[in-house]
Amino acid sequence: MIGVSYFDALDIVKALPAEAEVKIKARTFSAMSQNVIGEVTGTTRPDEVVIVSGHHDSVWGVIGANDNGSGVVFTLELARLFAKRRPRRTIRFVGYGVEEKLSTGLGSVIKL
């Protein structure tokens, strides 16, 4: 996975079909983090799990709320709304960290 700016993406879409050569410099970091998991058990289909998640980290020089702070807010708000409801399927709410460092090679890994 690579990231491009919004305006660069618009230019790419306008030029479709397109061909690109990508050179990637990557590095890994040792990191420790904690996941926060909450769950509302489903009433009639508890084994069917819907996961709602967002990551609560960022990288140097980036405003976290523009990265995925909004995803954490969305996750927390849905958890608040479903806390008093009984959905048919289980809903698992996950806030996880170190996504930025893990995305270099592993992607967002959630160990349940």
N, CA, C and O atoms as a GROMACS GRO file, in nm:
protein
  448
    1MET      N    1   0.084  -0.116   0.000
    1MET     CA    2   0.000   0.000   0.000
    1MET      C    3   0.089   0.123   0.000
    1MET      O    4   0.191   0.127   0.069
    2ILE      N    5   0.051   0.220  -0.078
    2ILE     CA    6   0.121   0.349  -0.076
    2ILE      C    7   0.017   0.459  -0.059
    2ILE      O    8  -0.101   0.438  -0.084
    3GLY      N    9   0.062   0.572  -0.018
    3GLY     CA   10  -0.028   0.686  -0.005
    3GLY      C   11   0.014   0.797  -0.099
    3GLY      O   12   0.133   0.822  -0.118
    4VAL      N   13  -0.082   0.862  -0.157
    4VAL     CA   14  -0.056   0.979  -0.241
    4VAL      C   15  -0.148   1.090  -0.195
    4VAL      O   16  -0.252   1.066  -0.135
    5SER      N   17  -0.108   1.212  -0.224
    5SER     CA   18  -0.192   1.324  -0.185
    5SER      C   19  -0.323   1.323  -0.263
    5SER      O   20  -0.333   1.261  -0.369
    6TYR      N   21  -0.421   1.390  -0.212
    6TYR     CA   22  -0.553   1.398  -0.276
    6TYR      C   23  -0.540   1.453  -0.419
    6TYR      O   24  -0.598   1.399  -0.513
    7PHE      N   25  -0.463   1.561  -0.434
    7PHE     CA   26  -0.450   1.624  -0.565
    7PHE      C   27  -0.372   1.536  -0.664
    7PHE      O   28  -0.405   1.532  -0.782
    8ASP      N   29  -0.269   1.465  -0.613
    8ASP     CA   30  -0.198   1.371  -0.700
    8ASP      C   31  -0.292   1.258  -0.744
    8ASP      O   32  -0.287   1.214  -0.858
    9ALA      N   33  -0.377   1.212  -0.653
    9ALA     CA   34  -0.473   1.107  -0.687
    9ALA      C   35  -0.570   1.154  -0.795
    9ALA      O   36  -0.604   1.078  -0.885
   10LEU      N   37  -0.615   1.279  -0.785
   10LEU     CA   38  -0.704   1.333  -0.889
   10LEU      C   39  -0.635   1.335  -1.025
   10LEU      O   40  -0.696   1.302  -1.126
   11ASP      N   41  -0.507   1.374  -1.026
   11ASP     CA   42  -0.432   1.375  -1.152
   11ASP      C   43  -0.419   1.235  -1.210
   11ASP      O   44  -0.430   1.216  -1.331
   12ILE      N   45  -0.397   1.136  -1.124
   12ILE     CA   46  -0.385   0.997  -1.169
   12ILE      C   47  -0.517   0.949  -1.228
   12ILE      O   48  -0.519   0.886  -1.333
   13VAL      N   49  -0.626   0.980  -1.161
   13VAL     CA   50  -0.758   0.938  -1.210
   13VAL      C   51  -0.789   1.001  -1.345
   13VAL      O   52  -0.843   0.935  -1.434
   14LYS      N   53  -0.754   1.127  -1.360
   14LYS     CA   54  -0.779   1.196  -1.488
   14LYS      C   55  -0.699   1.134  -1.602
   14LYS      O   56  -0.742   1.138  -1.718
   15ALA      N   57  -0.583   1.076  -1.570
   15ALA     CA   58  -0.496   1.019  -1.672
   15ALA      C   59  -0.521   0.870  -1.699
   15ALA      O   60  -0.449   0.808  -1.777
   16LEU      N   61  -0.622   0.813  -1.636
   16LEU     CA   62  -0.648   0.669  -1.653
   16LEU      C   63  -0.682   0.635  -1.796
   16LEU      O   64  -0.749   0.715  -1.862
   17PRO      N   65  -0.641   0.521  -1.848
   17PRO     CA   66  -0.555   0.424  -1.780
   17PRO      C   67  -0.414   0.478  -1.767
   17PRO      O   68  -0.368   0.554  -1.852
   18ALA      N   69  -0.345   0.440  -1.661
   18ALA     CA   70  -0.212   0.493  -1.635
   18ALA      C   71  -0.118   0.380  -1.594
   18ALA      O   72  -0.162   0.271  -1.554
   19GLU      N   73   0.009   0.407  -1.605
   19GLU     CA   74   0.111   0.312  -1.564
   19GLU      C   75   0.205   0.387  -1.472
   19GLU      O   76   0.236   0.504  -1.495
   20ALA      N   77   0.252   0.320  -1.366
   20ALA     CA   78   0.340   0.387  -1.271
   20ALA      C   79   0.452   0.295  -1.228
   20ALA      O   80   0.437   0.173  -1.224
   21GLU      N   81   0.563   0.355  -1.196
   21GLU     CA   82   0.673   0.282  -1.133
   21GLU      C   83   0.688   0.340  -0.994
   21GLU      O   84   0.698   0.462  -0.978
   22VAL      N   85   0.690   0.255  -0.895
   22VAL     CA   86   0.696   0.300  -0.757
   22VAL      C   87   0.823   0.248  -0.692
   22VAL      O   88   0.852   0.128  -0.697
   23LYS      N   89   0.900   0.338  -0.632
   23LYS     CA   90   1.017   0.301  -0.553
   23LYS      C   91   0.984   0.334  -0.408
   23LYS      O   92   0.944   0.446  -0.376
   24ILE      N   93   0.999   0.236  -0.323
   24ILE     CA   94   0.960   0.254  -0.183
   24ILE      C   95   1.080   0.234  -0.092
   24ILE      O   96   1.151   0.135  -0.103
   25LYS      N   97   1.102   0.330  -0.004
   25LYS     CA   98   1.198   0.314   0.104
   25LYS      C   99   1.117   0.284   0.229
   25LYS      O  100   1.023   0.357   0.261
   26ALA      N  101   1.151   0.178   0.299
   26ALA     CA  102   1.075   0.142   0.417
   26ALA      C  103   1.170   0.107   0.532
   26ALA      O  104   1.284   0.069   0.510
   27ARG      N  105   1.121   0.122   0.651
   27ARG     CA  106   1.195   0.080   0.768
   27ARG      C  107   1.097   0.031   0.873
   27ARG      O  108   0.978   0.063   0.868
   28THR      N  109   1.146  -0.046   0.966
   28THR     CA  110   1.059  -0.098   1.071
   28THR      C  111   1.104  -0.044   1.206
   28THR      O  112   1.218   0.000   1.221
   29PHE      N  113   1.015  -0.047   1.301
   29PHE     CA  114   1.041   0.005   1.434
   29PHE      C  115   0.992  -0.096   1.537
   29PHE      O  116   0.892  -0.165   1.515
   30SER      N  117   1.062  -0.104   1.647
   30SER     CA  118   1.008  -0.178   1.760
   30SER      C  119   0.903  -0.089   1.823
   30SER      O  120   0.924   0.031   1.840
   31ALA      N  121   0.790  -0.146   1.856
   31ALA     CA  122   0.684  -0.064   1.915
   31ALA      C  123   0.599  -0.150   2.007
   31ALA      O  124   0.584  -0.271   1.987
   32MET      N  125   0.543  -0.087   2.107
   32MET     CA  126   0.455  -0.156   2.201
   32MET      C  127   0.330  -0.072   2.210
   32MET      O  128   0.336   0.051   2.216
   33SER      N  129   0.217  -0.138   2.211
   33SER     CA  130   0.092  -0.065   2.217
   33SER      C  131  -0.014  -0.154   2.279
   33SER      O  132   0.007  -0.274   2.299
   34GLN      N  133  -0.126  -0.096   2.308
   34GLN     CA  134  -0.240  -0.170   2.363
   34GLN      C  135  -0.361  -0.147   2.275
   34GLN      O  136  -0.382  -0.037   2.223
   35ASN      N  137  -0.441  -0.250   2.260
   35ASN     CA  138  -0.570  -0.237   2.193
   35ASN      C  139  -0.677  -0.219   2.299
   35ASN      O  140  -0.664  -0.269   2.411
   36VAL      N  141  -0.782  -0.149   2.265
   36VAL     CA  142  -0.897  -0.133   2.353
   36VAL      C  143  -1.015  -0.197   2.281
   36VAL      O  144  -1.050  -0.157   2.171
   37ILE      N  145  -1.075  -0.298   2.345
   37ILE     CA  146  -1.182  -0.373   2.279
   37ILE      C  147  -1.306  -0.376   2.369
   37ILE      O  148  -1.297  -0.407   2.488
   38GLY      N  149  -1.420  -0.344   2.311
   38GLY     CA  150  -1.548  -0.356   2.378
   38GLY      C  151  -1.642  -0.433   2.287
   38GLY      O  152  -1.625  -0.432   2.165
   39GLU      N  153  -1.741  -0.498   2.344
   39GLU     CA  154  -1.827  -0.582   2.262
   39GLU      C  155  -1.970  -0.581   2.314
   39GLU      O  156  -1.995  -0.584   2.435
   40VAL      N  157  -2.064  -0.576   2.220
   40VAL     CA  158  -2.206  -0.593   2.250
   40VAL      C  159  -2.244  -0.726   2.186
   40VAL      O  160  -2.238  -0.740   2.064
   41THR      N  161  -2.284  -0.823   2.268
   41THR     CA  162  -2.315  -0.956   2.218
   41THR      C  163  -2.450  -0.956   2.146
   41THR      O  164  -2.548  -0.902   2.196
   42GLY      N  165  -2.453  -1.017   2.029
   42GLY     CA  166  -2.576  -1.026   1.951
   42GLY      C  167  -2.679  -1.116   2.016
   42GLY      O  168  -2.645  -1.208   2.090
   43THR      N  169  -2.805  -1.088   1.988
   43THR     CA  170  -2.913  -1.165   2.051
   43THR      C  171  -2.947  -1.292   1.976
   43THR      O  172  -2.963  -1.398   2.038
   44THR      N  173  -2.957  -1.286   1.844
   44THR     CA  174  -2.998  -1.405   1.768
   44THR      C  175  -2.886  -1.463   1.683
   44THR      O  176  -2.893  -1.580   1.644
   45ARG      N  177  -2.783  -1.385   1.654
   45ARG     CA  178  -2.669  -1.432   1.574
   45ARG      C  179  -2.537  -1.390   1.642
   45ARG      O  180  -2.458  -1.318   1.581
   46PRO      N  181  -2.514  -1.434   1.764
   46PRO     CA  182  -2.396  -1.386   1.837
   46PRO      C  183  -2.263  -1.427   1.775
   46PRO      O  184  -2.162  -1.362   1.799
   47ASP      N  185  -2.261  -1.534   1.696
   47ASP     CA  186  -2.137  -1.579   1.633
   47ASP      C  187  -2.100  -1.498   1.509
   47ASP      O  188  -1.988  -1.507   1.460
   48GLU      N  189  -2.194  -1.418   1.458
   48GLU     CA  190  -2.165  -1.329   1.346
   48GLU      C  191  -2.119  -1.196   1.404
   48GLU      O  192  -2.196  -1.127   1.472
   49VAL      N  193  -1.994  -1.161   1.379
   49VAL     CA  194  -1.933  -1.044   1.443
   49VAL      C  195  -1.907  -0.934   1.341
   49VAL      O  196  -1.845  -0.956   1.237
   50VAL      N  197  -1.955  -0.815   1.373
   50VAL     CA  198  -1.926  -0.695   1.295
   50VAL      C  199  -1.820  -0.618   1.373
   50VAL      O  200  -1.837  -0.590   1.491
   51ILE      N  201  -1.709  -0.583   1.306
   51ILE     CA  202  -1.602  -0.509   1.372
   51ILE      C  203  -1.604  -0.364   1.327
   51ILE      O  204  -1.604  -0.335   1.208
   52VAL      N  205  -1.606  -0.275   1.424
   52VAL     CA  206  -1.596  -0.131   1.400
   52VAL      C  207  -1.466  -0.087   1.467
   52VAL      O  208  -1.446  -0.114   1.585
   53SER      N  209  -1.378  -0.021   1.392
   53SER     CA  210  -1.248   0.010   1.452
   53SER      C  211  -1.188   0.140   1.401
   53SER      O  212  -1.230   0.194   1.298
   54GLY      N  213  -1.091   0.188   1.475
   54GLY     CA  214  -1.012   0.303   1.436
   54GLY      C  215  -0.881   0.296   1.512
   54GLY      O  216  -0.875   0.235   1.619
   55HIS      N  217  -0.776   0.358   1.459
   55HIS     CA  218  -0.648   0.354   1.530
   55HIS      C  219  -0.621   0.486   1.598
   55HIS      O  220  -0.658   0.593   1.549
   56HIS      N  221  -0.555   0.476   1.714
   56HIS     CA  222  -0.532   0.594   1.796
   56HIS      C  223  -0.384   0.632   1.802
   56HIS      O  224  -0.331   0.662   1.909
   57ASP      N  225  -0.320   0.628   1.686
   57ASP     CA  226  -0.182   0.674   1.680
   57ASP      C  227  -0.167   0.762   1.557
   57ASP      O  228  -0.261   0.781   1.479
   58SER      N  229  -0.050   0.814   1.540
   58SER     CA  230  -0.022   0.898   1.425
   58SER      C  231   0.128   0.890   1.398
   58SER      O  232   0.199   0.813   1.462
   59VAL      N  233   0.175   0.968   1.305
   59VAL     CA  234   0.318   0.974   1.277
   59VAL      C  235   0.366   1.117   1.297
   59VAL      O  236   0.286   1.210   1.297
   60TRP      N  237   0.494   1.133   1.314
   60TRP     CA  238   0.554   1.263   1.336
   60TRP      C  239   0.516   1.359   1.222
   60TRP      O  240   0.528   1.325   1.105
   61GLY      N  241   0.472   1.477   1.258
   61GLY     CA  242   0.443   1.578   1.159
   61GLY      C  243   0.303   1.571   1.099
   61GLY      O  244   0.270   1.650   1.010
   62VAL      N  245   0.222   1.479   1.147
   62VAL     CA  246   0.086   1.463   1.094
   62VAL      C  247  -0.012   1.486   1.208
   62VAL      O  248   0.010   1.438   1.320
   63ILE      N  249  -0.119   1.556   1.180
   63ILE     CA  250  -0.222   1.577   1.281
   63ILE      C  251  -0.306   1.451   1.289
   63ILE      O  252  -0.372   1.414   1.192
   64GLY      N  253  -0.303   1.384   1.403
   64GLY     CA  254  -0.369   1.255   1.419
   64GLY      C  255  -0.517   1.255   1.383
   64GLY      O  256  -0.566   1.158   1.326
   65ALA      N  257  -0.588   1.363   1.416
   65ALA     CA  258  -0.731   1.366   1.386
   65ALA      C  259  -0.756   1.362   1.236
   65ALA      O  260  -0.861   1.314   1.192
   66ASN      N  261  -0.661   1.410   1.158
   66ASN     CA  262  -0.676   1.400   1.013
   66ASN      C  263  -0.639   1.262   0.964
   66ASN      O  264  -0.673   1.224   0.852
   67ASP      N  265  -0.570   1.186   1.046
   67ASP     CA  266  -0.529   1.052   1.007
   67ASP      C  267  -0.642   0.956   1.042
   67ASP      O  268  -0.714   0.912   0.953
   68ASN      N  269  -0.657   0.922   1.168
   68ASN     CA  270  -0.768   0.834   1.202
   68ASN      C  271  -0.829   0.865   1.337
   68ASN      O  272  -0.902   0.784   1.392
   69GLY      N  273  -0.800   0.983   1.390
   69GLY     CA  274  -0.868   1.023   1.513
   69GLY      C  275  -1.018   1.026   1.493
   69GLY      O  276  -1.094   0.992   1.585
   70SER      N  277  -1.062   1.064   1.374
   70SER     CA  278  -1.205   1.065   1.343
   70SER      C  279  -1.261   0.923   1.344
   70SER      O  280  -1.377   0.903   1.380
   71GLY      N  281  -1.181   0.823   1.305
   71GLY     CA  282  -1.224   0.684   1.310
   71GLY      C  283  -1.246   0.637   1.453
   71GLY      O  284  -1.339   0.560   1.480
   72VAL      N  285  -1.160   0.682   1.545
   72VAL     CA  286  -1.177   0.647   1.686
   72VAL      C  287  -1.304   0.712   1.741
   72VAL      O  288  -1.379   0.649   1.815
   73VAL      N  289  -1.328   0.839   1.705
   73VAL     CA  290  -1.450   0.907   1.750
   73VAL      C  291  -1.574   0.834   1.699
   73VAL      O  292  -1.669   0.813   1.775
   74PHE      N  293  -1.573   0.794   1.573
   74PHE     CA  294  -1.683   0.719   1.513
   74PHE      C  295  -1.705   0.588   1.588
   74PHE      O  296  -1.819   0.551   1.619
   75THR      N  297  -1.596   0.517   1.617
   75THR     CA  298  -1.605   0.390   1.690
   75THR      C  299  -1.664   0.410   1.829
   75THR      O  300  -1.752   0.335   1.870
   76LEU      N  301  -1.616   0.511   1.900
   76LEU     CA  302  -1.666   0.537   2.035
   76LEU      C  303  -1.814   0.578   2.034
   76LEU      O  304  -1.891   0.536   2.121
   77GLU      N  305  -1.852   0.659   1.938
   77GLU     CA  306  -1.992   0.703   1.930
   77GLU      C  307  -2.085   0.586   1.900
   77GLU      O  308  -2.191   0.574   1.960
   78LEU      N  309  -2.045   0.499   1.807
   78LEU     CA  310  -2.127   0.380   1.780
   78LEU      C  311  -2.135   0.290   1.903
   78LEU      O  312  -2.240   0.233   1.932
   79ALA      N  313  -2.025   0.275   1.974
   79ALA     CA  314  -2.025   0.194   2.097
   79ALA      C  315  -2.122   0.254   2.198
   79ALA      O  316  -2.196   0.181   2.264
   80ARG      N  317  -2.120   0.385   2.212
   80ARG     CA  318  -2.213   0.452   2.305
   80ARG      C  319  -2.358   0.428   2.265
   80ARG      O  320  -2.442   0.397   2.349
   81LEU      N  321  -2.386   0.441   2.136
   81LEU     CA  322  -2.524   0.423   2.088
   81LEU      C  323  -2.572   0.278   2.102
   81LEU      O  324  -2.689   0.255   2.132
   82PHE      N  325  -2.484   0.182   2.080
   82PHE     CA  326  -2.523   0.041   2.088
   82PHE      C  327  -2.517  -0.015   2.229
   82PHE      O  328  -2.563  -0.127   2.252
   83ALA      N  329  -2.462   0.059   2.324
   83ALA     CA  330  -2.450   0.009   2.462
   83ALA      C  331  -2.585  -0.026   2.522
   83ALA      O  332  -2.594  -0.117   2.605
   84LYS      N  333  -2.690   0.044   2.482
   84LYS     CA  334  -2.825   0.020   2.538
   84LYS      C  335  -2.916  -0.053   2.441
   84LYS      O  336  -3.035  -0.070   2.469
   85ARG      N  337  -2.863  -0.094   2.328
   85ARG     CA  338  -2.942  -0.167   2.228
   85ARG      C  339  -2.898  -0.311   2.223
   85ARG      O  340  -2.788  -0.345   2.268
   86ARG      N  341  -2.983  -0.395   2.170
   86ARG     CA  342  -2.950  -0.536   2.158
   86ARG      C  343  -2.954  -0.576   2.011
   86ARG      O  344  -3.058  -0.620   1.963
   87PRO      N  345  -2.843  -0.560   1.938
   87PRO     CA  346  -2.841  -0.596   1.797
   87PRO      C  347  -2.848  -0.748   1.778
   87PRO      O  348  -2.817  -0.823   1.870
   88ARG      N  349  -2.890  -0.791   1.660
   88ARG     CA  350  -2.895  -0.936   1.631
   88ARG      C  351  -2.755  -0.995   1.624
   88ARG      O  352  -2.733  -1.106   1.673
   89ARG      N  353  -2.662  -0.925   1.563
   89ARG     CA  354  -2.524  -0.973   1.550
   89ARG      C  355  -2.437  -0.907   1.658
   89ARG      O  356  -2.468  -0.798   1.706
   90THR      N  357  -2.329  -0.973   1.693
   90THR     CA  358  -2.233  -0.917   1.788
   90THR      C  359  -2.158  -0.803   1.720
   90THR      O  360  -2.118  -0.814   1.604
   91ILE      N  361  -2.140  -0.695   1.792
   91ILE     CA  362  -2.061  -0.583   1.742
   91ILE      C  363  -1.939  -0.567   1.832
   91ILE      O  364  -1.952  -0.550   1.953
   92ARG      N  365  -1.821  -0.573   1.772
   92ARG     CA  366  -1.695  -0.559   1.845
   92ARG      C  367  -1.635  -0.424   1.808
   92ARG      O  368  -1.614  -0.395   1.690
   93PHE      N  369  -1.608  -0.343   1.909
   93PHE     CA  370  -1.552  -0.209   1.890
   93PHE      C  371  -1.404  -0.214   1.929
   93PHE      O  372  -1.370  -0.252   2.041
   94VAL      N  373  -1.315  -0.174   1.838
   94VAL     CA  374  -1.171  -0.187   1.862
   94VAL      C  375  -1.101  -0.055   1.834
   94VAL      O  376  -1.115   0.004   1.727
   95GLY      N  377  -1.025  -0.009   1.932
   95GLY     CA  378  -0.932   0.101   1.914
   95GLY      C  379  -0.792   0.042   1.923
   95GLY      O  380  -0.761  -0.024   2.022
   96TYR      N  381  -0.710   0.062   1.824
   96TYR     CA  382  -0.578  -0.001   1.826
   96TYR      C  383  -0.470   0.101   1.795
   96TYR      O  384  -0.493   0.202   1.728
   97GLY      N  385  -0.352   0.072   1.846
   97GLY     CA  386  -0.238   0.162   1.828
   97GLY      C  387  -0.130   0.100   1.743
   97GLY      O  388  -0.140  -0.015   1.701
   98VAL      N  389  -0.027   0.177   1.718
   98VAL     CA  390   0.092   0.139   1.642
   98VAL      C  391   0.058   0.100   1.499
   98VAL      O  392   0.138   0.034   1.433
   99GLU      N  393  -0.056   0.140   1.450
   99GLU     CA  394  -0.094   0.109   1.311
   99GLU      C  395   0.005   0.169   1.214
   99GLU      O  396   0.043   0.106   1.115
  100GLU      N  397   0.048   0.291   1.242
  100GLU     CA  398   0.140   0.358   1.150
  100GLU      C  399   0.272   0.282   1.138
  100GLU      O  400   0.325   0.267   1.028
  101LYS      N  401   0.323   0.234   1.248
  101LYS     CA  402   0.450   0.162   1.243
  101LYS      C  403   0.431   0.022   1.186
  101LYS      O  404   0.519  -0.028   1.116
  102LEU      N  405   0.318  -0.041   1.214
  102LEU     CA  406   0.294  -0.175   1.162
  102LEU      C  407   0.258  -0.174   1.014
  102LEU      O  408   0.284  -0.272   0.944
  103SER      N  409   0.200  -0.066   0.966
  103SER     CA  410   0.154  -0.065   0.828
  103SER      C  411   0.270  -0.072   0.728
  103SER      O  412   0.248  -0.098   0.610
  104THR      N  413   0.392  -0.050   0.776
  104THR     CA  414   0.508  -0.063   0.688
  104THR      C  415   0.516  -0.203   0.630
  104THR      O  416   0.551  -0.219   0.513
  105GLY      N  417   0.484  -0.305   0.709
  105GLY     CA  418   0.500  -0.440   0.658
  105GLY      C  419   0.385  -0.532   0.691
  105GLY      O  420   0.364  -0.632   0.622
  106LEU      N  421   0.310  -0.501   0.794
  106LEU     CA  422   0.208  -0.594   0.841
  106LEU      C  423   0.066  -0.546   0.820
  106LEU      O  424  -0.026  -0.628   0.817
  107GLY      N  425   0.045  -0.420   0.807
  107GLY     CA  426  -0.091  -0.368   0.805
  107GLY      C  427  -0.140  -0.356   0.949
  107GLY      O  428  -0.063  -0.373   1.044
  108SER      N  429  -0.265  -0.328   0.965
  108SER     CA  430  -0.321  -0.313   1.098
  108SER      C  431  -0.355  -0.451   1.152
  108SER      O  432  -0.445  -0.518   1.102
  109VAL      N  433  -0.284  -0.492   1.254
  109VAL     CA  434  -0.300  -0.624   1.309
  109VAL      C  435  -0.376  -0.615   1.441
  109VAL      O  436  -0.335  -0.541   1.531
  110ILE      N  437  -0.484  -0.688   1.451
  110ILE     CA  438  -0.562  -0.692   1.574
  110ILE      C  439  -0.557  -0.834   1.627
  110ILE      O  440  -0.606  -0.926   1.561
  111LYS      N  441  -0.498  -0.853   1.743
  111LYS     CA  442  -0.494  -0.985   1.804
  111LYS      C  443  -0.607  -0.994   1.903
  111LYS      O  444  -0.611  -0.918   2.000
  112LEU      N  445  -0.701  -1.085   1.879
  112LEU     CA  446  -0.818  -1.098   1.966
  112LEU      C  447  -0.805  -1.214   2.060
  112LEU      O  448  -0.895  -1.240   2.140
   0.00000   0.00000   0.00000
